[in-house]
Amino acid sequence: MEVLICVISGFFWALFDLTRKLSLKFFSPKSILICLMLMQSILFLVWTFYTDFSLDLKNYLIPSCLLIIIGVISALLFLKAISNSELSLTIPLLSFTPLFSAVLSYFLLNEKLTAIQYFAISFIIIGALILYSSSFKISSIFQSIITIKENLSAKIMIIVAFSWSITPILDKISLKYSSINIHGLFQSLGMLLILIFFSIPEIKKLKQFKINKINLILLTIFIGITATILQFYAILNNYVPIMEAIKRTIGQFGSLFFGYFVFKEKITSQKIVGLIFLSVGILNII
């Protein structure tokens, strides 16, 4: 049952990637996040009001505030990355998230990496290089290092992957000192207040949205809230690396599927082989 929650959560995150990219055709990144955080705040407020909650504010405050700051910055960077590049090229780079988690654990927690984990890291790196290569020639694969370096969306997504390697850990720490409903309320409300402070022009533009486009943002909000709540439950009942591995594997194949059928992105042999390498790496790094 615990793994099933991770799988369902992974599917909702893949759908969330799709609807966010679709929404970016009509809304600014800040507008999308403001709408999402507003609805999440209302939902978690009602949940907190009608059910019991727990909060150890002294131990909860620091990791939770760090989460809010990282959450706002990484969410805006993520939307910027997917708005300017193919979904099937940017989302797979989030495979670096469990890689960064393993490396951070080595340096910060003194957790030694196993031989299999070193093998997995090499597969993730090779997979990313193949993904951005123009052919399977060795020279082309190494040339993709320069391609990634010069690709703004790719660089941004790697930064996002690093940020998101930290957030599940902070989530798990925070949930030791709070219930899911109060944690969700604190996170969404905190992000909303920061976004409002820096987004007055975007808020004024919300009045200009057409009704038929509002349906898209409402769908995005529903999927995003569902994905978030499911992830909280997944984190409580599973090890973070296992949850991340399942989520990223589903997400990258989802990006290939949606990229082809929705955005008419080409499916190349490099993308397929690259994703296989990335998936093998992810599943062996946990």
C-alpha positions as protocol buffer text, in pm:
chain_id: "A"
residue {
  index: 1
  type: MET
  ca { x: 0 y: 0 z: 0 }
}
residue {
  index: 2
  type: GLU
  ca { x: 285 y: 238 z: 87 }
}
residue {
  index: 3
  type: VAL
  ca { x: 452 y: 189 z: -252 }
}
residue {
  index: 4
  type: LEU
  ca { x: 115 y: 226 z: -427 }
}
residue {
  index: 5
  type: ILE
  ca { x: 78 y: 573 z: -274 }
}
residue {
  index: 6
  type: CYS
  ca { x: 419 y: 663 z: -420 }
}
residue {
  index: 7
  type: VAL
  ca { x: 313 y: 535 z: -763 }
}
residue {
  index: 8
  type: ILE
  ca { x: -18 y: 726 z: -761 }
}
residue {
  index: 9
  type: SER
  ca { x: 164 y: 1037 z: -640 }
}
residue {
  index: 10
  type: GLY
  ca { x: 415 y: 996 z: -923 }
}
residue {
  index: 11
  type: PHE
  ca { x: 137 y: 983 z: -1184 }
}
residue {
  index: 12
  type: PHE
  ca { x: -20 y: 1300 z: -1045 }
}
residue {
  index: 13
  type: TRP
  ca { x: 317 y: 1480 z: -1051 }
}
residue {
  index: 14
  type: ALA
  ca { x: 360 y: 1375 z: -1416 }
}
residue {
  index: 15
  type: LEU
  ca { x: 13 y: 1516 z: -1495 }
}
residue {
  index: 16
  type: PHE
  ca { x: 106 y: 1829 z: -1298 }
}
residue {
  index: 17
  type: ASP
  ca { x: 411 y: 1878 z: -1524 }
}
residue {
  index: 18
  type: LEU
  ca { x: 179 y: 1859 z: -1826 }
}
residue {
  index: 19
  type: THR
  ca { x: -85 y: 2103 z: -1703 }
}
residue {
  index: 20
  type: ARG
  ca { x: 175 y: 2351 z: -1577 }
}
residue {
  index: 21
  type: LYS
  ca { x: 340 y: 2365 z: -1919 }
}
residue {
  index: 22
  type: LEU
  ca { x: -1 y: 2406 z: -2086 }
}
residue {
  index: 23
  type: SER
  ca { x: -91 y: 2683 z: -1839 }
}
residue {
  index: 24
  type: LEU
  ca { x: 228 y: 2874 z: -1918 }
}
residue {
  index: 25
  type: LYS
  ca { x: 85 y: 2951 z: -2263 }
}
residue {
  index: 26
  type: PHE
  ca { x: -174 y: 3176 z: -2098 }
}
residue {
  index: 27
  type: PHE
  ca { x: -48 y: 3263 z: -1750 }
}
residue {
  index: 28
  type: SER
  ca { x: 276 y: 3393 z: -1603 }
}
residue {
  index: 29
  type: PRO
  ca { x: 469 y: 3162 z: -1365 }
}
residue {
  index: 30
  type: LYS
  ca { x: 389 y: 3384 z: -1066 }
}
residue {
  index: 31
  type: SER
  ca { x: 18 y: 3390 z: -1153 }
}
residue {
  index: 32
  type: ILE
  ca { x: 7 y: 3010 z: -1166 }
}
residue {
  index: 33
  type: LEU
  ca { x: 181 y: 2978 z: -831 }
}
residue {
  index: 34
  type: ILE
  ca { x: -38 y: 3245 z: -669 }
}
residue {
  index: 35
  type: CYS
  ca { x: -355 y: 3064 z: -778 }
}
residue {
  index: 36
  type: LEU
  ca { x: -215 y: 2728 z: -666 }
}
residue {
  index: 37
  type: MET
  ca { x: -99 y: 2853 z: -325 }
}
residue {
  index: 38
  type: LEU
  ca { x: -426 y: 3042 z: -267 }
}
residue {
  index: 39
  type: MET
  ca { x: -638 y: 2732 z: -325 }
}
residue {
  index: 40
  type: GLN
  ca { x: -400 y: 2514 z: -124 }
}
residue {
  index: 41
  type: SER
  ca { x: -414 y: 2762 z: 165 }
}
residue {
  index: 42
  type: ILE
  ca { x: -796 y: 2753 z: 165 }
}
residue {
  index: 43
  type: LEU
  ca { x: -804 y: 2373 z: 149 }
}
residue {
  index: 44
  type: PHE
  ca { x: -552 y: 2323 z: 430 }
}
residue {
  index: 45
  type: LEU
  ca { x: -721 y: 2595 z: 640 }
}
residue {
  index: 46
  type: VAL
  ca { x: -1056 y: 2414 z: 618 }
}
residue {
  index: 47
  type: TRP
  ca { x: -884 y: 2081 z: 687 }
}
residue {
  index: 48
  type: THR
  ca { x: -710 y: 2227 z: 994 }
}
residue {
  index: 49
  type: PHE
  ca { x: -1029 y: 2395 z: 1118 }
}
residue {
  index: 50
  type: TYR
  ca { x: -1245 y: 2082 z: 1102 }
}
residue {
  index: 51
  type: THR
  ca { x: -994 y: 1818 z: 1216 }
}
residue {
  index: 52
  type: ASP
  ca { x: -733 y: 1781 z: 1485 }
}
residue {
  index: 53
  type: PHE
  ca { x: -380 y: 1905 z: 1425 }
}
residue {
  index: 54
  type: SER
  ca { x: -49 y: 1902 z: 1607 }
}
residue {
  index: 55
  type: LEU
  ca { x: 239 y: 2150 z: 1602 }
}
residue {
  index: 56
  type: ASP
  ca { x: 567 y: 2176 z: 1791 }
}
residue {
  index: 57
  type: LEU
  ca { x: 647 y: 2530 z: 1675 }
}
residue {
  index: 58
  type: LYS
  ca { x: 993 y: 2551 z: 1831 }
}
residue {
  index: 59
  type: ASN
  ca { x: 1132 y: 2254 z: 1637 }
}
residue {
  index: 60
  type: TYR
  ca { x: 911 y: 2305 z: 1332 }
}
residue {
  index: 61
  type: LEU
  ca { x: 985 y: 2669 z: 1248 }
}
residue {
  index: 62
  type: ILE
  ca { x: 1340 y: 2656 z: 1106 }
}
residue {
  index: 63
  type: PRO
  ca { x: 1304 y: 2362 z: 861 }
}
residue {
  index: 64
  type: SER
  ca { x: 961 y: 2488 z: 756 }
}
residue {
  index: 65
  type: CYS
  ca { x: 1082 y: 2842 z: 682 }
}
residue {
  index: 66
  type: LEU
  ca { x: 1373 y: 2701 z: 480 }
}
residue {
  index: 67
  type: LEU
  ca { x: 1121 y: 2493 z: 286 }
}
residue {
  index: 68
  type: ILE
  ca { x: 912 y: 2801 z: 201 }
}
residue {
  index: 69
  type: ILE
  ca { x: 1212 y: 2993 z: 66 }
}
residue {
  index: 70
  type: ILE
  ca { x: 1344 y: 2698 z: -135 }
}
residue {
  index: 71
  type: GLY
  ca { x: 991 y: 2618 z: -252 }
}
residue {
  index: 72
  type: VAL
  ca { x: 922 y: 2963 z: -398 }
}
residue {
  index: 73
  type: ILE
  ca { x: 1257 y: 2993 z: -575 }
}
residue {
  index: 74
  type: SER
  ca { x: 1263 y: 2638 z: -715 }
}
residue {
  index: 75
  type: ALA
  ca { x: 897 y: 2653 z: -830 }
}
residue {
  index: 76
  type: LEU
  ca { x: 959 y: 2972 z: -1029 }
}
residue {
  index: 77
  type: LEU
  ca { x: 1280 y: 2829 z: -1178 }
}
residue {
  index: 78
  type: PHE
  ca { x: 1100 y: 2506 z: -1271 }
}
residue {
  index: 79
  type: LEU
  ca { x: 828 y: 2693 z: -1460 }
}
residue {
  index: 80
  type: LYS
  ca { x: 1088 y: 2904 z: -1638 }
}
residue {
  index: 81
  type: ALA
  ca { x: 1276 y: 2590 z: -1746 }
}
residue {
  index: 82
  type: ILE
  ca { x: 975 y: 2403 z: -1889 }
}
residue {
  index: 83
  type: SER
  ca { x: 836 y: 2713 z: -2060 }
}
residue {
  index: 84
  type: ASN
  ca { x: 1143 y: 2753 z: -2282 }
}
residue {
  index: 85
  type: SER
  ca { x: 1230 y: 2391 z: -2365 }
}
residue {
  index: 86
  type: GLU
  ca { x: 1088 y: 2051 z: -2457 }
}
residue {
  index: 87
  type: LEU
  ca { x: 920 y: 1870 z: -2169 }
}
residue {
  index: 88
  type: SER
  ca { x: 1097 y: 1546 z: -2267 }
}
residue {
  index: 89
  type: LEU
  ca { x: 1438 y: 1716 z: -2239 }
}
residue {
  index: 90
  type: THR
  ca { x: 1394 y: 1913 z: -1916 }
}
residue {
  index: 91
  type: ILE
  ca { x: 1189 y: 1684 z: -1686 }
}
residue {
  index: 92
  type: PRO
  ca { x: 1435 y: 1389 z: -1714 }
}
residue {
  index: 93
  type: LEU
  ca { x: 1707 y: 1613 z: -1567 }
}
residue {
  index: 94
  type: LEU
  ca { x: 1517 y: 1594 z: -1238 }
}
residue {
  index: 95
  type: SER
  ca { x: 1673 y: 1246 z: -1222 }
}
residue {
  index: 96
  type: PHE
  ca { x: 1965 y: 1430 z: -1065 }
}
residue {
  index: 97
  type: THR
  ca { x: 1747 y: 1481 z: -754 }
}
residue {
  index: 98
  type: PRO
  ca { x: 1814 y: 1137 z: -596 }
}
residue {
  index: 99
  type: LEU
  ca { x: 2176 y: 1166 z: -712 }
}
residue {
  index: 100
  type: PHE
  ca { x: 2215 y: 1494 z: -521 }
}
residue {
  index: 101
  type: SER
  ca { x: 2035 y: 1340 z: -221 }
}
residue {
  index: 102
  type: ALA
  ca { x: 2287 y: 1055 z: -210 }
}
residue {
  index: 103
  type: VAL
  ca { x: 2583 y: 1291 z: -244 }
}
residue {
  index: 104
  type: LEU
  ca { x: 2447 y: 1530 z: 22 }
}
residue {
  index: 105
  type: SER
  ca { x: 2396 y: 1236 z: 257 }
}
residue {
  index: 106
  type: TYR
  ca { x: 2761 y: 1140 z: 202 }
}
residue {
  index: 107
  type: PHE
  ca { x: 2897 y: 1486 z: 286 }
}
residue {
  index: 108
  type: LEU
  ca { x: 2643 y: 1605 z: 546 }
}
residue {
  index: 109
  type: LEU
  ca { x: 2539 y: 1282 z: 717 }
}
residue {
  index: 110
  type: ASN
  ca { x: 2859 y: 1081 z: 660 }
}
residue {
  index: 111
  type: GLU
  ca { x: 2659 y: 807 z: 489 }
}
residue {
  index: 112
  type: LYS
  ca { x: 2901 y: 613 z: 270 }
}
residue {
  index: 113
  type: LEU
  ca { x: 2803 y: 537 z: -87 }
}
residue {
  index: 114
  type: THR
  ca { x: 2803 y: 173 z: -194 }
}
residue {
  index: 115
  type: ALA
  ca { x: 2957 y: 38 z: -514 }
}
residue {
  index: 116
  type: ILE
  ca { x: 2606 y: 8 z: -662 }
}
residue {
  index: 117
  type: GLN
  ca { x: 2536 y: 374 z: -584 }
}
residue {
  index: 118
  type: TYR
  ca { x: 2855 y: 482 z: -762 }
}
residue {
  index: 119
  type: PHE
  ca { x: 2740 y: 268 z: -1054 }
}
residue {
  index: 120
  type: ALA
  ca { x: 2398 y: 438 z: -1040 }
}
residue {
  index: 121
  type: ILE
  ca { x: 2551 y: 787 z: -1035 }
}
residue {
  index: 122
  type: SER
  ca { x: 2753 y: 707 z: -1346 }
}
residue {
  index: 123
  type: PHE
  ca { x: 2438 y: 580 z: -1520 }
}
residue {
  index: 124
  type: ILE
  ca { x: 2247 y: 900 z: -1438 }
}
residue {
  index: 125
  type: ILE
  ca { x: 2529 y: 1117 z: -1573 }
}
residue {
  index: 126
  type: ILE
  ca { x: 2568 y: 904 z: -1888 }
}
residue {
  index: 127
  type: GLY
  ca { x: 2190 y: 904 z: -1937 }
}
residue {
  index: 128
  type: ALA
  ca { x: 2175 y: 1283 z: -1922 }
}
residue {
  index: 129
  type: LEU
  ca { x: 2461 y: 1313 z: -2173 }
}
residue {
  index: 130
  type: ILE
  ca { x: 2295 y: 1068 z: -2415 }
}
residue {
  index: 131
  type: LEU
  ca { x: 1965 y: 1256 z: -2378 }
}
residue {
  index: 132
  type: TYR
  ca { x: 2125 y: 1575 z: -2511 }
}
residue {
  index: 133
  type: SER
  ca { x: 2351 y: 1413 z: -2772 }
}
residue {
  index: 134
  type: SER
  ca { x: 2282 y: 1428 z: -3146 }
}
residue {
  index: 135
  type: SER
  ca { x: 2400 y: 1069 z: -3203 }
}
residue {
  index: 136
  type: PHE
  ca { x: 2546 y: 769 z: -3020 }
}
residue {
  index: 137
  type: LYS
  ca { x: 2902 y: 853 z: -3121 }
}
residue {
  index: 138
  type: ILE
  ca { x: 3136 y: 899 z: -2824 }
}
residue {
  index: 139
  type: SER
  ca { x: 3234 y: 1245 z: -2950 }
}
residue {
  index: 140
  type: SER
  ca { x: 2868 y: 1348 z: -2973 }
}
residue {
  index: 141
  type: ILE
  ca { x: 2792 y: 1220 z: -2623 }
}
residue {
  index: 142
  type: PHE
  ca { x: 3080 y: 1420 z: -2476 }
}
residue {
  index: 143
  type: GLN
  ca { x: 2980 y: 1719 z: -2688 }
}
residue {
  index: 144
  type: SER
  ca { x: 2647 y: 1719 z: -2503 }
}
residue {
  index: 145
  type: ILE
  ca { x: 2835 y: 1846 z: -2195 }
}
residue {
  index: 146
  type: ILE
  ca { x: 2878 y: 2173 z: -2383 }
}
residue {
  index: 147
  type: THR
  ca { x: 2518 y: 2154 z: -2506 }
}
residue {
  index: 148
  type: ILE
  ca { x: 2386 y: 2126 z: -2150 }
}
residue {
  index: 149
  type: LYS
  ca { x: 2623 y: 2400 z: -2035 }
}
residue {
  index: 150
  type: GLU
  ca { x: 2492 y: 2636 z: -2304 }
}
residue {
  index: 151
  type: ASN
  ca { x: 2126 y: 2537 z: -2260 }
}
residue {
  index: 152
  type: LEU
  ca { x: 1967 y: 2776 z: -2008 }
}
residue {
  index: 153
  type: SER
  ca { x: 1666 y: 2552 z: -1938 }
}
residue {
  index: 154
  type: ALA
  ca { x: 1892 y: 2251 z: -1874 }
}
residue {
  index: 155
  type: LYS
  ca { x: 2109 y: 2447 z: -1630 }
}
residue {
  index: 156
  type: ILE
  ca { x: 1803 y: 2582 z: -1449 }
}
residue {
  index: 157
  type: MET
  ca { x: 1651 y: 2233 z: -1419 }
}
residue {
  index: 158
  type: ILE
  ca { x: 1971 y: 2095 z: -1266 }
}
residue {
  index: 159
  type: ILE
  ca { x: 1954 y: 2375 z: -1006 }
}
residue {
  index: 160
  type: VAL
  ca { x: 1590 y: 2280 z: -942 }
}
residue {
  index: 161
  type: ALA
  ca { x: 1693 y: 1914 z: -906 }
}
residue {
  index: 162
  type: PHE
  ca { x: 1946 y: 2014 z: -641 }
}
residue {
  index: 163
  type: SER
  ca { x: 1684 y: 2222 z: -457 }
}
residue {
  index: 164
  type: TRP
  ca { x: 1431 y: 1941 z: -471 }
}
residue {
  index: 165
  type: SER
  ca { x: 1683 y: 1694 z: -332 }
}
residue {
  index: 166
  type: ILE
  ca { x: 1668 y: 1899 z: -11 }
}
residue {
  index: 167
  type: THR
  ca { x: 1292 y: 1963 z: 16 }
}
residue {
  index: 168
  type: PRO
  ca { x: 1170 y: 1604 z: 85 }
}
residue {
  index: 169
  type: ILE
  ca { x: 1425 y: 1577 z: 364 }
}
residue {
  index: 170
  type: LEU
  ca { x: 1304 y: 1905 z: 516 }
}
residue {
  index: 171
  type: ASP
  ca { x: 944 y: 1789 z: 467 }
}
residue {
  index: 172
  type: LYS
  ca { x: 1013 y: 1470 z: 660 }
}
residue {
  index: 173
  type: ILE
  ca { x: 1181 y: 1667 z: 941 }
}
residue {
  index: 174
  type: SER
  ca { x: 892 y: 1915 z: 952 }
}
residue {
  index: 175
  type: LEU
  ca { x: 630 y: 1638 z: 963 }
}
residue {
  index: 176
  type: LYS
  ca { x: 792 y: 1501 z: 1278 }
}
residue {
  index: 177
  type: TYR
  ca { x: 677 y: 1817 z: 1455 }
}
residue {
  index: 178
  type: SER
  ca { x: 345 y: 1884 z: 1282 }
}
residue {
  index: 179
  type: SER
  ca { x: 44 y: 1713 z: 1130 }
}
residue {
  index: 180
  type: ILE
  ca { x: 0 y: 1713 z: 752 }
}
residue {
  index: 181
  type: ASN
  ca { x: -282 y: 1969 z: 755 }
}
residue {
  index: 182
  type: ILE
  ca { x: -98 y: 2236 z: 956 }
}
residue {
  index: 183
  type: HIS
  ca { x: 224 y: 2174 z: 762 }
}
residue {
  index: 184
  type: GLY
  ca { x: 41 y: 2215 z: 431 }
}
residue {
  index: 185
  type: LEU
  ca { x: -127 y: 2533 z: 558 }
}
residue {
  index: 186
  type: PHE
  ca { x: 200 y: 2685 z: 681 }
}
residue {
  index: 187
  type: GLN
  ca { x: 382 y: 2604 z: 357 }
}
residue {
  index: 188
  type: SER
  ca { x: 114 y: 2721 z: 114 }
}
residue {
  index: 189
  type: LEU
  ca { x: 30 y: 3035 z: 312 }
}
residue {
  index: 190
  type: GLY
  ca { x: 398 y: 3126 z: 352 }
}
residue {
  index: 191
  type: MET
  ca { x: 466 y: 3085 z: -19 }
}
residue {
  index: 192
  type: LEU
  ca { x: 148 y: 3278 z: -104 }
}
residue {
  index: 193
  type: LEU
  ca { x: 248 y: 3579 z: 108 }
}
residue {
  index: 194
  type: ILE
  ca { x: 596 y: 3592 z: -47 }
}
residue {
  index: 195
  type: LEU
  ca { x: 454 y: 3563 z: -400 }
}
residue {
  index: 196
  type: ILE
  ca { x: 194 y: 3835 z: -337 }
}
residue {
  index: 197
  type: PHE
  ca { x: 464 y: 4068 z: -205 }
}
residue {
  index: 198
  type: PHE
  ca { x: 666 y: 4034 z: -525 }
}
residue {
  index: 199
  type: SER
  ca { x: 378 y: 3996 z: -772 }
}
residue {
  index: 200
  type: ILE
  ca { x: 141 y: 4294 z: -758 }
}
residue {
  index: 201
  type: PRO
  ca { x: 136 y: 4338 z: -1142 }
}
residue {
  index: 202
  type: GLU
  ca { x: 51 y: 3968 z: -1192 }
}
residue {
  index: 203
  type: ILE
  ca { x: -234 y: 3992 z: -940 }
}
residue {
  index: 204
  type: LYS
  ca { x: -388 y: 4283 z: -1132 }
}
residue {
  index: 205
  type: LYS
  ca { x: -375 y: 4079 z: -1453 }
}
residue {
  index: 206
  type: LEU
  ca { x: -579 y: 3798 z: -1293 }
}
residue {
  index: 207
  type: LYS
  ca { x: -894 y: 4003 z: -1367 }
}
residue {
  index: 208
  type: GLN
  ca { x: -824 y: 3975 z: -1741 }
}
residue {
  index: 209
  type: PHE
  ca { x: -829 y: 3594 z: -1756 }
}
residue {
  index: 210
  type: LYS
  ca { x: -1087 y: 3437 z: -1986 }
}
residue {
  index: 211
  type: ILE
  ca { x: -1331 y: 3182 z: -1843 }
}
residue {
  index: 212
  type: ASN
  ca { x: -1220 y: 2902 z: -2078 }
}
residue {
  index: 213
  type: LYS
  ca { x: -861 y: 2947 z: -1963 }
}
residue {
  index: 214
  type: ILE
  ca { x: -967 y: 2950 z: -1597 }
}
residue {
  index: 215
  type: ASN
  ca { x: -1075 y: 2586 z: -1639 }
}
residue {
  index: 216
  type: LEU
  ca { x: -716 y: 2495 z: -1724 }
}
residue {
  index: 217
  type: ILE
  ca { x: -573 y: 2669 z: -1418 }
}
residue {
  index: 218
  type: LEU
  ca { x: -840 y: 2507 z: -1197 }
}
residue {
  index: 219
  type: LEU
  ca { x: -746 y: 2165 z: -1333 }
}
residue {
  index: 220
  type: THR
  ca { x: -379 y: 2244 z: -1268 }
}
residue {
  index: 221
  type: ILE
  ca { x: -462 y: 2349 z: -912 }
}
residue {
  index: 222
  type: PHE
  ca { x: -664 y: 2031 z: -846 }
}
residue {
  index: 223
  type: ILE
  ca { x: -386 y: 1806 z: -978 }
}
residue {
  index: 224
  type: GLY
  ca { x: -118 y: 2002 z: -791 }
}
residue {
  index: 225
  type: ILE
  ca { x: -301 y: 1985 z: -457 }
}
residue {
  index: 226
  type: THR
  ca { x: -368 y: 1612 z: -500 }
}
residue {
  index: 227
  type: ALA
  ca { x: -2 y: 1547 z: -588 }
}
residue {
  index: 228
  type: THR
  ca { x: 117 y: 1748 z: -287 }
}
residue {
  index: 229
  type: ILE
  ca { x: -111 y: 1573 z: -35 }
}
residue {
  index: 230
  type: LEU
  ca { x: -25 y: 1229 z: -173 }
}
residue {
  index: 231
  type: GLN
  ca { x: 346 y: 1312 z: -148 }
}
residue {
  index: 232
  type: PHE
  ca { x: 309 y: 1409 z: 219 }
}
residue {
  index: 233
  type: TYR
  ca { x: 151 y: 1069 z: 290 }
}
residue {
  index: 234
  type: ALA
  ca { x: 416 y: 896 z: 77 }
}
residue {
  index: 235
  type: ILE
  ca { x: 694 y: 1065 z: 275 }
}
residue {
  index: 236
  type: LEU
  ca { x: 538 y: 961 z: 606 }
}
residue {
  index: 237
  type: ASN
  ca { x: 514 y: 595 z: 503 }
}
residue {
  index: 238
  type: ASN
  ca { x: 827 y: 546 z: 289 }
}
residue {
  index: 239
  type: TYR
  ca { x: 1193 y: 632 z: 282 }
}
residue {
  index: 240
  type: VAL
  ca { x: 1246 y: 959 z: 95 }
}
residue {
  index: 241
  type: PRO
  ca { x: 1487 y: 808 z: -167 }
}
residue {
  index: 242
  type: ILE
  ca { x: 1232 y: 536 z: -255 }
}
residue {
  index: 243
  type: MET
  ca { x: 957 y: 794 z: -298 }
}
residue {
  index: 244
  type: GLU
  ca { x: 1186 y: 1014 z: -511 }
}
residue {
  index: 245
  type: ALA
  ca { x: 1300 y: 722 z: -728 }
}
residue {
  index: 246
  type: ILE
  ca { x: 943 y: 615 z: -810 }
}
residue {
  index: 247
  type: LYS
  ca { x: 831 y: 973 z: -867 }
}
residue {
  index: 248
  type: ARG
  ca { x: 1120 y: 1061 z: -1099 }
}
residue {
  index: 249
  type: THR
  ca { x: 1097 y: 740 z: -1302 }
}
residue {
  index: 250
  type: ILE
  ca { x: 726 y: 792 z: -1369 }
}
residue {
  index: 251
  type: GLY
  ca { x: 784 y: 1161 z: -1433 }
}
residue {
  index: 252
  type: GLN
  ca { x: 1049 y: 1121 z: -1698 }
}
residue {
  index: 253
  type: PHE
  ca { x: 857 y: 861 z: -1899 }
}
residue {
  index: 254
  type: GLY
  ca { x: 548 y: 1078 z: -1856 }
}
residue {
  index: 255
  type: SER
  ca { x: 740 y: 1370 z: -2007 }
}
residue {
  index: 256
  type: LEU
  ca { x: 828 y: 1156 z: -2311 }
}
residue {
  index: 257
  type: PHE
  ca { x: 464 y: 1044 z: -2351 }
}
residue {
  index: 258
  type: PHE
  ca { x: 305 y: 1387 z: -2302 }
}
residue {
  index: 259
  type: GLY
  ca { x: 580 y: 1559 z: -2496 }
}
residue {
  index: 260
  type: TYR
  ca { x: 502 y: 1345 z: -2800 }
}
residue {
  index: 261
  type: PHE
  ca { x: 121 y: 1332 z: -2785 }
}
residue {
  index: 262
  type: VAL
  ca { x: 47 y: 1683 z: -2652 }
}
residue {
  index: 263
  type: PHE
  ca { x: 336 y: 1905 z: -2760 }
}
residue {
  index: 264
  type: LYS
  ca { x: 439 y: 1711 z: -3074 }
}
residue {
  index: 265
  type: GLU
  ca { x: 797 y: 1670 z: -2952 }
}
residue {
  index: 266
  type: LYS
  ca { x: 1010 y: 1421 z: -3142 }
}
residue {
  index: 267
  type: ILE
  ca { x: 1091 y: 1087 z: -2982 }
}
residue {
  index: 268
  type: THR
  ca { x: 1450 y: 1008 z: -3072 }
}
residue {
  index: 269
  type: SER
  ca { x: 1653 y: 697 z: -2999 }
}
residue {
  index: 270
  type: GLN
  ca { x: 1880 y: 916 z: -2784 }
}
residue {
  index: 271
  type: LYS
  ca { x: 1585 y: 1018 z: -2566 }
}
residue {
  index: 272
  type: ILE
  ca { x: 1472 y: 657 z: -2520 }
}
residue {
  index: 273
  type: VAL
  ca { x: 1819 y: 522 z: -2438 }
}
residue {
  index: 274
  type: GLY
  ca { x: 1893 y: 824 z: -2220 }
}
residue {
  index: 275
  type: LEU
  ca { x: 1576 y: 768 z: -2018 }
}
residue {
  index: 276
  type: ILE
  ca { x: 1658 y: 398 z: -1976 }
}
residue {
  index: 277
  type: PHE
  ca { x: 2003 y: 488 z: -1839 }
}
residue {
  index: 278
  type: LEU
  ca { x: 1849 y: 751 z: -1610 }
}
residue {
  index: 279
  type: SER
  ca { x: 1585 y: 507 z: -1481 }
}
residue {
  index: 280
  type: VAL
  ca { x: 1840 y: 233 z: -1411 }
}
residue {
  index: 281
  type: GLY
  ca { x: 2049 y: 490 z: -1226 }
}
residue {
  index: 282
  type: ILE
  ca { x: 1755 y: 616 z: -1020 }
}
residue {
  index: 283
  type: LEU
  ca { x: 1634 y: 269 z: -921 }
}
residue {
  index: 284
  type: ASN
  ca { x: 1983 y: 163 z: -808 }
}
residue {
  index: 285
  type: ILE
  ca { x: 2081 y: 475 z: -617 }
}
residue {
  index: 286
  type: ILE
  ca { x: 1817 y: 425 z: -344 }
}
